[in-house]
Amino acid sequence: MNSQTTAAALATIIGLAVAAYAFAYVSLADTYKAESQVLKIETKAPVVQATPIVKGPVVRELPAPEK
């Protein structure tokens, strides 16, 4: 076996190991994610009173100054 064949074999083994780990990690993460979504749906947020929207300064019409 020359060095290229050895490198190709090691790259294949490492690639398969990384792919297997990634597949297992994603499968477990999806499982936990689904359970957390169910818990989030069951909990209700407290009711918060809405405050009026501030639109900016109020411009009032003033009487014209007398001459």
Distance bins in CASP14 RR format, pairs under 12 A and 6 or more apart:
PFRMAT RR
TARGET T0000
AUTHOR 0000-0000-0000
RMODE 2
METHOD distances of the structure
MODEL  1
1 7 0 0 0 0 0 1 0 0 0 0 0
1 8 0 0 0 0 1 0 0 0 0 0 0
1 9 0 0 0 0 1 0 0 0 0 0 0
1 10 0 0 0 0 0 1 0 0 0 0 0
2 8 0 0 0 0 0 1 0 0 0 0 0
2 9 0 0 0 0 0 1 0 0 0 0 0
3 9 0 0 0 0 0 1 0 0 0 0 0
3 10 0 0 0 0 0 1 0 0 0 0 0
4 10 0 0 0 0 0 1 0 0 0 0 0
4 11 0 0 0 0 0 1 0 0 0 0 0
5 11 0 0 0 0 0 1 0 0 0 0 0
5 12 0 0 0 0 0 1 0 0 0 0 0
6 12 0 0 0 0 0 1 0 0 0 0 0
6 13 0 0 0 0 0 1 0 0 0 0 0
7 13 0 0 0 0 0 1 0 0 0 0 0
7 14 0 0 0 0 0 1 0 0 0 0 0
8 14 0 0 0 0 0 1 0 0 0 0 0
8 15 0 0 0 0 0 1 0 0 0 0 0
9 15 0 0 0 0 0 1 0 0 0 0 0
9 16 0 0 0 0 0 1 0 0 0 0 0
10 16 0 0 0 0 0 1 0 0 0 0 0
10 17 0 0 0 0 0 1 0 0 0 0 0
11 17 0 0 0 0 0 1 0 0 0 0 0
11 18 0 0 0 0 0 1 0 0 0 0 0
12 18 0 0 0 0 0 1 0 0 0 0 0
12 19 0 0 0 0 0 1 0 0 0 0 0
13 19 0 0 0 0 0 1 0 0 0 0 0
13 20 0 0 0 0 0 1 0 0 0 0 0
14 20 0 0 0 0 0 1 0 0 0 0 0
14 21 0 0 0 0 0 1 0 0 0 0 0
15 21 0 0 0 0 1 0 0 0 0 0 0
15 22 0 0 0 0 1 0 0 0 0 0 0
15 23 0 0 0 0 0 1 0 0 0 0 0
16 22 0 0 0 0 0 1 0 0 0 0 0
16 23 0 0 0 0 0 1 0 0 0 0 0
17 23 0 0 0 0 0 1 0 0 0 0 0
17 24 0 0 0 0 0 1 0 0 0 0 0
18 24 0 0 0 0 0 1 0 0 0 0 0
18 25 0 0 0 0 0 1 0 0 0 0 0
19 25 0 0 0 0 0 1 0 0 0 0 0
19 26 0 0 0 0 0 1 0 0 0 0 0
20 26 0 0 0 0 0 1 0 0 0 0 0
20 27 0 0 0 0 0 1 0 0 0 0 0
21 27 0 0 0 0 0 1 0 0 0 0 0
21 28 0 0 0 0 0 1 0 0 0 0 0
22 28 0 0 0 0 0 1 0 0 0 0 0
22 29 0 0 0 0 0 1 0 0 0 0 0
23 29 0 0 0 0 0 1 0 0 0 0 0
23 30 0 0 0 0 0 1 0 0 0 0 0
24 30 0 0 0 0 0 1 0 0 0 0 0
24 31 0 0 0 0 0 1 0 0 0 0 0
25 31 0 0 0 0 0 1 0 0 0 0 0
25 32 0 0 0 0 0 1 0 0 0 0 0
26 32 0 0 0 0 0 1 0 0 0 0 0
26 33 0 0 0 0 0 1 0 0 0 0 0
27 33 0 0 0 0 0 1 0 0 0 0 0
27 34 0 0 0 0 0 1 0 0 0 0 0
28 34 0 0 0 0 0 1 0 0 0 0 0
28 35 0 0 0 0 0 1 0 0 0 0 0
29 35 0 0 0 0 0 1 0 0 0 0 0
29 36 0 0 0 0 0 1 0 0 0 0 0
30 36 0 0 0 0 0 1 0 0 0 0 0
30 37 0 0 0 0 0 1 0 0 0 0 0
31 37 0 0 0 0 0 1 0 0 0 0 0
31 38 0 0 0 0 0 1 0 0 0 0 0
32 38 0 0 0 0 0 1 0 0 0 0 0
32 39 0 0 0 0 0 1 0 0 0 0 0
33 39 0 0 0 0 0 1 0 0 0 0 0
33 40 0 0 0 0 0 1 0 0 0 0 0
34 40 0 0 0 0 0 1 0 0 0 0 0
34 41 0 0 0 0 0 1 0 0 0 0 0
35 41 0 0 0 0 0 1 0 0 0 0 0
35 42 0 0 0 0 0 1 0 0 0 0 0
36 42 0 0 0 0 0 1 0 0 0 0 0
36 43 0 0 0 0 0 1 0 0 0 0 0
37 43 0 0 0 0 0 1 0 0 0 0 0
END
